[in-house]
Amino acid sequence: MPGYAFHTKYVLSTGGTIRFSISLAGLSATKGKLLLSINRLDEQGVPSRTPPKVKEIALATLAANGNSIEISQLGLRSHYYAIMGVLTEDSDARAERIEISGTGIDNNEAFATRLDAARTAFLSTPGTGILEHYISSERATLEQPRSQMCTAYQMGEPIYAEWCQRMGASPSLHRKQWEFVFILRSLEYYGALREGARGLGFGVGIEPLSSLFAAAGCKIVATDLAQHDERSLVWDNTHQLGANLDHIFQPHLCNQAEFYERVSFRPVDMNAIPADLRDFDFTWSSCAYEHLGSIEAGLAFFENSLACLKPGGIAVHTTELNLSSNRNTMDTGTTVLFRRRDFETLARRLIAAGHDVIPITFDSGDSELDHVIDIPPYSADSHLKLALLRWVSTSFGMVVRKGPRLVA
């Protein structure tokens, strides 16, 4: 059919020639052209201002000569490339499937090498100064949760299966499920998940947590971006925006009457938390504050969210941790990757303000699965660590108890 045909995920160039091979299995065509272009992003994920070179291929000729074509260009090291195909308006092409492969691009082995280097370069180093007693080398567990990242060991703990059962799900080796379990278990362990407790969720989308909290007898204010906010379009278009209670309610987890009695919804911009959201027993978010525009905006959100708590209240927020570098990262844009140093900066600020930062471990796991890095297109299984542009990332959860005093 005429128009857009395909656009691959962006992949990292190793430098030198980058080549894409496209095969249109079962192609039939008598007229029209396939227009191919290689699009580029720089090291920070910003699109190139230079228009891509377009290669035109007559579809009838392609169909008569094996249905396969290659396109290549000189790739810049640490830049990202994707191949796009468009059919001209006069096209009558049909194909059974499209197969695309590439050379001159980064692979899983290269990402694994970066991760192994990070384990010894910065993830395993002790805390310094005021953080000397807050950063440990202990194994991350759900039996005694700390501020920690997703690891395979935790997914094998009995308590992981117990919480999955309470979520109405089978245990899976996926970091998103781990985030939900980590939030639930941390709130339980630190005494915030109890009948009558008041909870405030940020960027809740259609996650199951509000329903689970309501079923446990908690009073919940669930928040997300307003549906008319242009920043919410990507979430709304992919059916991930929690625009109202009907979107949030999970009928298999909570009685409907109890849910609507105990949960309310409010549109909230996490960069501007309303001043009247106060005196909660706990706050939470699951991979939300990396989408606030910058690393500094994310850290400011975490600090500001503590104002919503009662003294002694618990905040549990998960986000993205850069496992490749403690220096270079994506620090601005629609998604950012927090480094170890950023969580250390946050911890120092919170300690100075009189809050209790739950000890941090940067244990990245020692099982075979902890060394597997999912690369685009991502798998639904065994998705603990993944490649985001040039970096390896995983989920990290930080737990903080609000202090009894305020520091001016």
N, C-alpha and C positions, 0 to 999 in steps of 0.2 A: 504494500500500500504506500502511496506517496507520503512524504513527510519524514518525521523523526524515525529512525530505525533502531539505533542503539547508542549507548554511551557507557563505557566501562568505568569501574572504580579507578581512582587515581593511584598510581604505583610509583615508587621511588626509583629514580634513575641512579645507576652506579657510576655514571659518567661514560662518555663515548657514545657509540651509536645505539639508539633504542629502536627496536623493530617490533611491530605488531603484525601478526598473521591472522587474517580473517577468512573463515570458511563458511559459506552459506550452503549448508547441506540441502539437497533437493531443490536447488534454485531453478526456477523457470521464469523466463522474461523475454519479451520481444522488443521492448522499447524502454527508454528512460535511462537515467544515470544514477550511480551511487557516488555520493560526494563524501570523501573521507578527510578528516582533519585530526591532528594531534594537538590537544589542548594542554596547557602547562600552568602549574602553580609554582610559586617560589618556595623557599625554605619555610616560610611562615604560613603557607597555604593561601597566598594572595594570587589571584589570576593574573597572568601576563597581559600587559597592555598591547603587546605586539600581536596583530591578528595571525592566527595559525595559517599555514600553507594548506591549501585544499587540493586534493587529488581527485580527479574525475575518472570514473570507470564506466564504460558503456555496459549496461546490464546484460544485453544480449550476447556481447562478446564474452563477458565473465561466465555466463551460463554455458557457453559453447567450449570453454577452455578450462574446465575443472572446478569452477565455483570458488576458487581461492585467490586471494590477493594479499600482497604485503605492502606495508608503508613504513618508512623509517625516516629518522632525522637524528642529528647530533643532540644528545641529551646532556643537560648540565647536571653535574653531580649534586645530589641532595635536593634536586627539584623533582616535581611530581608530574606525571604524564598520564593522559587518558585518551583513548581513541573514540571518536564519534562518527557515526554514519547517518547520512540523510539521503532519502530518495527524492528525485525530482518529481515535479507535478505530473509529468506525462508517463510516470513509471507504471508498469503492470506486473512488477516482480512479485513472486511468491517463493517462500522458502520454508522448509520443515523446521530448521533450527539454525542458530548462529553460534559458531565456536570461535573463540578468540584466545590467542596465546601471545606471549611477548618474550623478548630477550633484551638483555642490557638493563634489567630491572632488579631491584632488591628482592631477596628471597627470605624464607623463614630462617635459614642458617645465619644470615647476617644479623637479623633481629635477635636471635638467640645468643650470638656472640656479644652483642651490646648488653643484654641482660646479665650474662655471666660476669662481664666486666663491672657492671654496676653493683653486683652483690659484694664484691671486694673493695670497690672504689669508694662507695659512699653509703650504701644501705646498711652495712655492718659496723660502721664506726660508732663509737659511744657518744653520748651527749656531752656537751661542754657547758661550763658556766652554770647558770641556774637550771639548765636542762639535764645536768649530770644525773640527777636522781629521778628524772621523769622519763628518760629513754632507756629501755632495757633491751637485752638480746634474747629474751625469753620467747619461746614458741607461742604463736598466736593461737588461742583456743576460744571456743564458745562456752566451755565450762566456766572459765573465768575471763570474760571478754575485757580487752583493753582497747585503746585506740590502735587499730590494726588494719592490715590489708587482707584481701581475699586469698586463701590458700586451700589446697586440696585437703589437708589434714582436718580442717574444720568441717568440711563436707562429709567426712567419715565419722564424725562424732555422733553418738546416739541422739544428742539434743538437737542436732540439725534435722534428723529424720522426724523427730517429735514435732518440731515447729513446722516442717513441711506438711505433716499430716494435719496440723491445726489450720494451715492455709488451704487445705483441700487439694494439695499437689503432691506428686511423687518427687522425691529428691532428684535433682539434676545437677550436672557439673557446669552450672552457668552462674556467672558472677552476679547477675541481676537477682536471681533467687537468693544468693548469699546476702546481698544487701538487705533484702527484706528480713531474712532470718537474723542478721546481725543487729538490725534496729530493734526488732522485737525482743531478742534475747538480752541485749544491753539494757533496755528499759526494764525488763523483768529483773535482771540481776541487780541493778542499782535501785530497785524499789519504786520505780515510777509507774509501772504497769499494774494498776490495782483498781478495784471498783470505786467509782466516784472521782477518780483522777481526771484532770482537765488537760487535754492535749491539743497542740497546734501543729498542723502539718503544712509544709510549704511545697509548692509545685507538685501536688499529689497526683495529677494526671488521673489514670484509671487504676492505680495500684490497689492492692487488697487491704492495705493497712488500716484505713479508716473503718472498714467493716469489721475487721478483727478487733480493733480497739473498742468499738461500740459493743461487740458481743461480749467483751470482757468487762463491760459496765462503765467504760470511760465516756466522758463528755468531750466531744471533738469539734474543733473548728478546722475544716479542711479548706485550703486555699490553693489557687492557681491563677495564672494570668487571665485577665478578662478576655472573653472571646473576641471582642472587637479590637483588642490590642494587636497591631500588626506583627509584633514579635511572637504571638501565639499561633500564627498561621501554619507554621511547619508542624506544630504539634496537633493542631486541629485537623489539618489535611491528612495526617497519618493516624487519626483517631486515638491520640494519646492525651488530649487535653481534657482535664476535669472541669467542665464548664458549669456543672450544676450537680445536685445530689443524685439525680437519675443516672448520670454518667459514672459516679463514684460507687454507687451501691453494688455490692456483690452478694446476691441473694443466697448463694450456697454457704456464706460465711456468717450471716447475721439475719435474725428475724427482721422483717421489713418494718414492723411497727417500732421495734427498739432502735433500729437504725435511724429512722426519721425523727424519733424523739431525742436521740442523743447526739446526732451529727448535724452541723450546719455548714453551709458553704459560703465563702466570701472571696470575691476576686481581689487578689493582692499582688502588687509588684514587689518582688523580693529586694529590689534596690531602694524601696521606700516603704518600709513596714509601718502601717498605721499605728499611731501612738496609743490608741485605746486597746490594742491587743496585749493584755497584761495579765499577770498572776496565773500563769499556766504551770502545771506540774511537769510537763515535758513538751519539747518541740522535736520535730524530726523532718528530714528530707532525704530523698533517695536520688542521687545523681542529678541534682538540680542546680546547685550553686556554681558549677563550672560553666553555666550558660548565661552568666550575668554580664558578660562583656569584657572582663579582665580578671587577672588574678587578684588584684587589689580589691575589686568589687566583691569577689567571692569571700575574701577574708573579712571585709567590712560587714558583709551579710552575717557571717557566723558571729561576729562580735555583737552586732545589733540584735540578733535573735535572742541573745541572753537577756536582753531587757524585757522580753516577753515572759520570762519565768519568775516564779516565786523564788526567794532565797532557798537554796537546796534543790531546786528543780534541775532536771536533766535534759541536756541537748545532745541528740545523736544525729549526725549528718554524714552521709556518704558522698563521695565524689571521685574524680579521676586522679590517680597518682602516676607520675612519670617515672618509669623504671629504667630509663635509658640514660638520663642525665640529671644532675643536680645543678646544672648551669643553664643550658639552652632548653627552651620549651616553647609551646604555644602560649603566650602570655596575654594576648588580646584576641577578640573575635567571638563568634557565636559559641565556640567551645574552647576552653583552656585546659591545660594539663598542669596540675599543681605538682611541685617538686617537694622533696623532703625538706628543703630549706624553707619553703613557704609554710609548711605545717609547724616548723620550729619557730618561725616568726610569729605565727598565730599563737602558739603556746606561750611564748614570752609575753605577748600583749595581754593574754587572758590571765596569766599568773600575776602580772603587774597590777591588773585590775581587781585582784582578790578572788578570782575564780579557781576552782579545783579542776585542773586538767588531769583526766584519767591517764595513767602512764601509757607511753607510746612504745610499740615495738614495730620495727621495720622488717620483721621476719617475712621473707618472701616465699617460704616453703621449700621443702627439700625432696619432694616426690617427683617422679617422672612427669606427671601431669603439670606440675608447677613450672616445668621447662618448656611446655608446649605454648606456642604463640600463634593465635588465630590471625590469619591475614585475610584481607578482602578477596572474594565475598565471604562474610563471616558465617561460621557454622552455628547451628542451634545447639550443638552439643560440645562439651569440653571447651567452654569459652570462659576461661579464667583470666588469661592475659591475651592482649590483642595488639595489633599494630595500628597505630593512629598516625598517619603520615609517616614521619621518620622515627617515631618513638614507640616504645613498648609501654603499654598502660594496663592498669588493673584498678579495681575498686578499693577505696580506702575509707574506713569509717573512723570518725573522731568523736569522742565522748567527753563531755564537760559538765561538771556540776556547778551551778551558779553559786557564787560566794555569798556570805551573809552580809557583806558590806559593799558599798559603792565607792569607787575611787574617782575623785573629781579630775 
